[in-house]
Amino acid sequence: MKKIVLSVAIILLTATALTSCRETETKTIIKEVETTTNDAAEETEGMLERAAKKVDEEVNKEINEEIEKIGDDN
């Protein structure tokens, strides 16, 4: 019985010696930054929409060229 009490006491003593009693403080800093852009269209349109507009313009140019070629045959 003595051995059990002594071993429990040694384990508790070791556990308290290895455990820190200090409180650790952590600070969270949140910084909000507002950015502005000069182009209002870029704020309202996404990347896909801008790319789609460029592609649409290219396709419209090609269609107009083909229409002009067909119109010249008459």
SETI-142742 format. One record per atom (N, C-alpha, C): residue number from 1; residue in three letters; atom name; x negated, y, z. Coordinates in nm, 2 decimals, decimal comma. Layout:
// residues N
[NUM; 'ALA'; 'CA'; [X; Y; Z]]
...
***
This chain:
// residues 74
[1; 'MET'; 'N'; [-0,08; -0,12; 0,00]]
[1; 'MET'; 'CA'; [0,00; 0,00; 0,00]]
[1; 'MET'; 'C'; [-0,09; 0,13; 0,00]]
[2; 'LYS'; 'N'; [-0,20; 0,12; 0,07]]
[2; 'LYS'; 'CA'; [-0,29; 0,23; 0,08]]
[2; 'LYS'; 'C'; [-0,35; 0,26; -0,06]]
[3; 'LYS'; 'N'; [-0,38; 0,15; -0,13]]
[3; 'LYS'; 'CA'; [-0,44; 0,17; -0,27]]
[3; 'LYS'; 'C'; [-0,34; 0,24; -0,36]]
[4; 'ILE'; 'N'; [-0,21; 0,21; -0,35]]
[4; 'ILE'; 'CA'; [-0,11; 0,27; -0,43]]
[4; 'ILE'; 'C'; [-0,09; 0,41; -0,40]]
[5; 'VAL'; 'N'; [-0,09; 0,45; -0,27]]
[5; 'VAL'; 'CA'; [-0,07; 0,59; -0,22]]
[5; 'VAL'; 'C'; [-0,19; 0,67; -0,27]]
[6; 'LEU'; 'N'; [-0,31; 0,61; -0,25]]
[6; 'LEU'; 'CA'; [-0,43; 0,68; -0,29]]
[6; 'LEU'; 'C'; [-0,44; 0,70; -0,44]]
[7; 'SER'; 'N'; [-0,40; 0,60; -0,51]]
[7; 'SER'; 'CA'; [-0,41; 0,61; -0,66]]
[7; 'SER'; 'C'; [-0,31; 0,72; -0,71]]
[8; 'VAL'; 'N'; [-0,19; 0,72; -0,65]]
[8; 'VAL'; 'CA'; [-0,09; 0,82; -0,69]]
[8; 'VAL'; 'C'; [-0,14; 0,96; -0,65]]
[9; 'ALA'; 'N'; [-0,20; 0,97; -0,53]]
[9; 'ALA'; 'CA'; [-0,25; 1,10; -0,49]]
[9; 'ALA'; 'C'; [-0,37; 1,15; -0,58]]
[10; 'ILE'; 'N'; [-0,45; 1,06; -0,62]]
[10; 'ILE'; 'CA'; [-0,56; 1,09; -0,72]]
[10; 'ILE'; 'C'; [-0,50; 1,13; -0,85]]
[11; 'ILE'; 'N'; [-0,40; 1,07; -0,90]]
[11; 'ILE'; 'CA'; [-0,34; 1,10; -1,03]]
[11; 'ILE'; 'C'; [-0,27; 1,24; -1,02]]
[12; 'LEU'; 'N'; [-0,20; 1,27; -0,91]]
[12; 'LEU'; 'CA'; [-0,14; 1,40; -0,89]]
[12; 'LEU'; 'C'; [-0,24; 1,51; -0,88]]
[13; 'LEU'; 'N'; [-0,35; 1,48; -0,81]]
[13; 'LEU'; 'CA'; [-0,46; 1,58; -0,79]]
[13; 'LEU'; 'C'; [-0,52; 1,61; -0,93]]
[14; 'THR'; 'N'; [-0,55; 1,51; -1,01]]
[14; 'THR'; 'CA'; [-0,61; 1,52; -1,14]]
[14; 'THR'; 'C'; [-0,52; 1,60; -1,23]]
[15; 'ALA'; 'N'; [-0,39; 1,57; -1,23]]
[15; 'ALA'; 'CA'; [-0,29; 1,63; -1,31]]
[15; 'ALA'; 'C'; [-0,28; 1,78; -1,28]]
[16; 'THR'; 'N'; [-0,28; 1,81; -1,15]]
[16; 'THR'; 'CA'; [-0,27; 1,96; -1,11]]
[16; 'THR'; 'C'; [-0,40; 2,03; -1,15]]
[17; 'ALA'; 'N'; [-0,51; 1,96; -1,14]]
[17; 'ALA'; 'CA'; [-0,64; 2,03; -1,17]]
[17; 'ALA'; 'C'; [-0,65; 2,06; -1,32]]
[18; 'LEU'; 'N'; [-0,60; 1,97; -1,40]]
[18; 'LEU'; 'CA'; [-0,61; 1,99; -1,55]]
[18; 'LEU'; 'C'; [-0,50; 2,08; -1,61]]
[19; 'THR'; 'N'; [-0,39; 2,10; -1,53]]
[19; 'THR'; 'CA'; [-0,28; 2,18; -1,58]]
[19; 'THR'; 'C'; [-0,31; 2,33; -1,54]]
[20; 'SER'; 'N'; [-0,29; 2,42; -1,64]]
[20; 'SER'; 'CA'; [-0,31; 2,56; -1,62]]
[20; 'SER'; 'C'; [-0,19; 2,62; -1,55]]
[21; 'CYS'; 'N'; [-0,21; 2,71; -1,46]]
[21; 'CYS'; 'CA'; [-0,11; 2,77; -1,39]]
[21; 'CYS'; 'C'; [-0,07; 2,91; -1,45]]
[22; 'ARG'; 'N'; [-0,15; 2,96; -1,54]]
[22; 'ARG'; 'CA'; [-0,13; 3,09; -1,59]]
[22; 'ARG'; 'C'; [-0,02; 3,08; -1,70]]
[23; 'GLU'; 'N'; [0,06; 3,19; -1,70]]
[23; 'GLU'; 'CA'; [0,16; 3,21; -1,80]]
[23; 'GLU'; 'C'; [0,10; 3,27; -1,93]]
[24; 'THR'; 'N'; [0,13; 3,21; -2,04]]
[24; 'THR'; 'CA'; [0,08; 3,27; -2,16]]
[24; 'THR'; 'C'; [0,18; 3,35; -2,22]]
[25; 'GLU'; 'N'; [0,14; 3,47; -2,26]]
[25; 'GLU'; 'CA'; [0,24; 3,57; -2,32]]
[25; 'GLU'; 'C'; [0,21; 3,57; -2,47]]
[26; 'THR'; 'N'; [0,32; 3,57; -2,54]]
[26; 'THR'; 'CA'; [0,31; 3,58; -2,69]]
[26; 'THR'; 'C'; [0,39; 3,70; -2,73]]
[27; 'LYS'; 'N'; [0,33; 3,78; -2,82]]
[27; 'LYS'; 'CA'; [0,40; 3,90; -2,87]]
[27; 'LYS'; 'C'; [0,43; 3,88; -3,01]]
[28; 'THR'; 'N'; [0,55; 3,92; -3,05]]
[28; 'THR'; 'CA'; [0,59; 3,91; -3,19]]
[28; 'THR'; 'C'; [0,61; 4,05; -3,24]]
[29; 'ILE'; 'N'; [0,54; 4,09; -3,34]]
[29; 'ILE'; 'CA'; [0,55; 4,22; -3,40]]
[29; 'ILE'; 'C'; [0,61; 4,21; -3,53]]
[30; 'ILE'; 'N'; [0,72; 4,28; -3,55]]
[30; 'ILE'; 'CA'; [0,79; 4,28; -3,68]]
[30; 'ILE'; 'C'; [0,78; 4,42; -3,74]]
[31; 'LYS'; 'N'; [0,73; 4,43; -3,85]]
[31; 'LYS'; 'CA'; [0,71; 4,56; -3,92]]
[31; 'LYS'; 'C'; [0,79; 4,56; -4,05]]
[32; 'GLU'; 'N'; [0,88; 4,65; -4,05]]
[32; 'GLU'; 'CA'; [0,97; 4,67; -4,17]]
[32; 'GLU'; 'C'; [0,91; 4,77; -4,26]]
[33; 'VAL'; 'N'; [0,89; 4,74; -4,39]]
[33; 'VAL'; 'CA'; [0,83; 4,83; -4,48]]
[33; 'VAL'; 'C'; [0,93; 4,84; -4,60]]
[34; 'GLU'; 'N'; [0,97; 4,96; -4,64]]
[34; 'GLU'; 'CA'; [1,06; 4,98; -4,75]]
[34; 'GLU'; 'C'; [0,98; 5,03; -4,87]]
[35; 'THR'; 'N'; [1,00; 4,96; -4,98]]
[35; 'THR'; 'CA'; [0,92; 4,99; -5,10]]
[35; 'THR'; 'C'; [1,02; 5,04; -5,20]]
[36; 'THR'; 'N'; [0,97; 5,13; -5,29]]
[36; 'THR'; 'CA'; [1,06; 5,19; -5,39]]
[36; 'THR'; 'C'; [0,99; 5,17; -5,52]]
[37; 'THR'; 'N'; [1,07; 5,16; -5,63]]
[37; 'THR'; 'CA'; [1,01; 5,15; -5,76]]
[37; 'THR'; 'C'; [1,07; 5,26; -5,85]]
[38; 'ASN'; 'N'; [1,00; 5,30; -5,95]]
[38; 'ASN'; 'CA'; [1,04; 5,41; -6,03]]
[38; 'ASN'; 'C'; [1,15; 5,37; -6,13]]
[39; 'ASP'; 'N'; [1,15; 5,25; -6,17]]
[39; 'ASP'; 'CA'; [1,25; 5,20; -6,27]]
[39; 'ASP'; 'C'; [1,37; 5,15; -6,20]]
[40; 'ALA'; 'N'; [1,49; 5,21; -6,22]]
[40; 'ALA'; 'CA'; [1,61; 5,16; -6,16]]
[40; 'ALA'; 'C'; [1,66; 5,03; -6,22]]
[41; 'ALA'; 'N'; [1,63; 5,01; -6,35]]
[41; 'ALA'; 'CA'; [1,68; 4,89; -6,42]]
[41; 'ALA'; 'C'; [1,61; 4,77; -6,36]]
[42; 'GLU'; 'N'; [1,48; 4,78; -6,32]]
[42; 'GLU'; 'CA'; [1,41; 4,67; -6,26]]
[42; 'GLU'; 'C'; [1,47; 4,63; -6,13]]
[43; 'GLU'; 'N'; [1,53; 4,72; -6,06]]
[43; 'GLU'; 'CA'; [1,58; 4,69; -5,93]]
[43; 'GLU'; 'C'; [1,71; 4,61; -5,94]]
[44; 'THR'; 'N'; [1,79; 4,64; -6,05]]
[44; 'THR'; 'CA'; [1,92; 4,57; -6,06]]
[44; 'THR'; 'C'; [1,91; 4,44; -6,15]]
[45; 'GLU'; 'N'; [1,81; 4,43; -6,23]]
[45; 'GLU'; 'CA'; [1,80; 4,32; -6,32]]
[45; 'GLU'; 'C'; [1,69; 4,22; -6,26]]
[46; 'GLY'; 'N'; [1,71; 4,10; -6,28]]
[46; 'GLY'; 'CA'; [1,61; 4,00; -6,24]]
[46; 'GLY'; 'C'; [1,51; 3,97; -6,35]]
[47; 'MET'; 'N'; [1,42; 3,89; -6,33]]
[47; 'MET'; 'CA'; [1,31; 3,86; -6,43]]
[47; 'MET'; 'C'; [1,38; 3,79; -6,55]]
[48; 'LEU'; 'N'; [1,47; 3,70; -6,52]]
[48; 'LEU'; 'CA'; [1,53; 3,62; -6,63]]
[48; 'LEU'; 'C'; [1,61; 3,71; -6,72]]
[49; 'GLU'; 'N'; [1,68; 3,81; -6,66]]
[49; 'GLU'; 'CA'; [1,77; 3,90; -6,74]]
[49; 'GLU'; 'C'; [1,68; 3,98; -6,83]]
[50; 'ARG'; 'N'; [1,57; 4,03; -6,78]]
[50; 'ARG'; 'CA'; [1,48; 4,11; -6,86]]
[50; 'ARG'; 'C'; [1,42; 4,03; -6,97]]
[51; 'ALA'; 'N'; [1,38; 3,91; -6,94]]
[51; 'ALA'; 'CA'; [1,32; 3,82; -7,05]]
[51; 'ALA'; 'C'; [1,43; 3,79; -7,15]]
[52; 'ALA'; 'N'; [1,55; 3,77; -7,11]]
[52; 'ALA'; 'CA'; [1,66; 3,74; -7,20]]
[52; 'ALA'; 'C'; [1,69; 3,86; -7,29]]
[53; 'LYS'; 'N'; [1,68; 3,98; -7,24]]
[53; 'LYS'; 'CA'; [1,70; 4,10; -7,33]]
[53; 'LYS'; 'C'; [1,59; 4,11; -7,43]]
[54; 'LYS'; 'N'; [1,47; 4,08; -7,40]]
[54; 'LYS'; 'CA'; [1,36; 4,08; -7,50]]
[54; 'LYS'; 'C'; [1,38; 3,98; -7,61]]
[55; 'VAL'; 'N'; [1,42; 3,86; -7,56]]
[55; 'VAL'; 'CA'; [1,44; 3,75; -7,66]]
[55; 'VAL'; 'C'; [1,56; 3,79; -7,75]]
[56; 'ASP'; 'N'; [1,66; 3,85; -7,69]]
[56; 'ASP'; 'CA'; [1,78; 3,89; -7,77]]
[56; 'ASP'; 'C'; [1,75; 3,99; -7,87]]
[57; 'GLU'; 'N'; [1,66; 4,09; -7,83]]
[57; 'GLU'; 'CA'; [1,62; 4,19; -7,93]]
[57; 'GLU'; 'C'; [1,54; 4,13; -8,05]]
[58; 'GLU'; 'N'; [1,46; 4,03; -8,02]]
[58; 'GLU'; 'CA'; [1,38; 3,97; -8,12]]
[58; 'GLU'; 'C'; [1,47; 3,89; -8,22]]
[59; 'VAL'; 'N'; [1,57; 3,82; -8,16]]
[59; 'VAL'; 'CA'; [1,66; 3,75; -8,25]]
[59; 'VAL'; 'C'; [1,75; 3,84; -8,33]]
[60; 'ASN'; 'N'; [1,79; 3,95; -8,27]]
[60; 'ASN'; 'CA'; [1,87; 4,05; -8,35]]
[60; 'ASN'; 'C'; [1,79; 4,11; -8,46]]
[61; 'LYS'; 'N'; [1,66; 4,13; -8,44]]
[61; 'LYS'; 'CA'; [1,58; 4,18; -8,55]]
[61; 'LYS'; 'C'; [1,57; 4,08; -8,67]]
[62; 'GLU'; 'N'; [1,55; 3,95; -8,63]]
[62; 'GLU'; 'CA'; [1,54; 3,85; -8,73]]
[62; 'GLU'; 'C'; [1,67; 3,84; -8,81]]
[63; 'ILE'; 'N'; [1,78; 3,84; -8,74]]
[63; 'ILE'; 'CA'; [1,92; 3,83; -8,80]]
[63; 'ILE'; 'C'; [1,94; 3,95; -8,90]]
[64; 'ASN'; 'N'; [1,90; 4,07; -8,85]]
[64; 'ASN'; 'CA'; [1,92; 4,19; -8,94]]
[64; 'ASN'; 'C'; [1,83; 4,17; -9,07]]
[65; 'GLU'; 'N'; [1,71; 4,12; -9,05]]
[65; 'GLU'; 'CA'; [1,63; 4,10; -9,17]]
[65; 'GLU'; 'C'; [1,69; 4,00; -9,27]]
[66; 'GLU'; 'N'; [1,75; 3,89; -9,22]]
[66; 'GLU'; 'CA'; [1,81; 3,79; -9,30]]
[66; 'GLU'; 'C'; [1,94; 3,85; -9,37]]
[67; 'ILE'; 'N'; [2,01; 3,94; -9,30]]
[67; 'ILE'; 'CA'; [2,13; 4,00; -9,36]]
[67; 'ILE'; 'C'; [2,09; 4,09; -9,47]]
[68; 'GLU'; 'N'; [1,98; 4,17; -9,45]]
[68; 'GLU'; 'CA'; [1,93; 4,26; -9,56]]
[68; 'GLU'; 'C'; [1,88; 4,18; -9,68]]
[69; 'LYS'; 'N'; [1,82; 4,06; -9,66]]
[69; 'LYS'; 'CA'; [1,78; 3,98; -9,77]]
[69; 'LYS'; 'C'; [1,90; 3,93; -9,85]]
[70; 'ILE'; 'N'; [2,00; 3,89; -9,78]]
[70; 'ILE'; 'CA'; [2,12; 3,84; -9,85]]
[70; 'ILE'; 'C'; [2,19; 3,95; -9,92]]
[71; 'GLY'; 'N'; [2,20; 4,07; -9,86]]
[71; 'GLY'; 'CA'; [2,26; 4,19; -9,92]]
[71; 'GLY'; 'C'; [2,19; 4,23; -10,05]]
[72; 'ASP'; 'N'; [2,06; 4,21; -10,06]]
[72; 'ASP'; 'CA'; [1,98; 4,25; -10,18]]
[72; 'ASP'; 'C'; [2,01; 4,16; -10,30]]
[73; 'ASP'; 'N'; [2,06; 4,03; -10,28]]
[73; 'ASP'; 'CA'; [2,08; 3,94; -10,39]]
[73; 'ASP'; 'C'; [2,20; 3,99; -10,47]]
[74; 'ASN'; 'N'; [2,29; 4,06; -10,42]]
[74; 'ASN'; 'CA'; [2,41; 4,10; -10,50]]
[74; 'ASN'; 'C'; [2,37; 4,20; -10,60]]
***
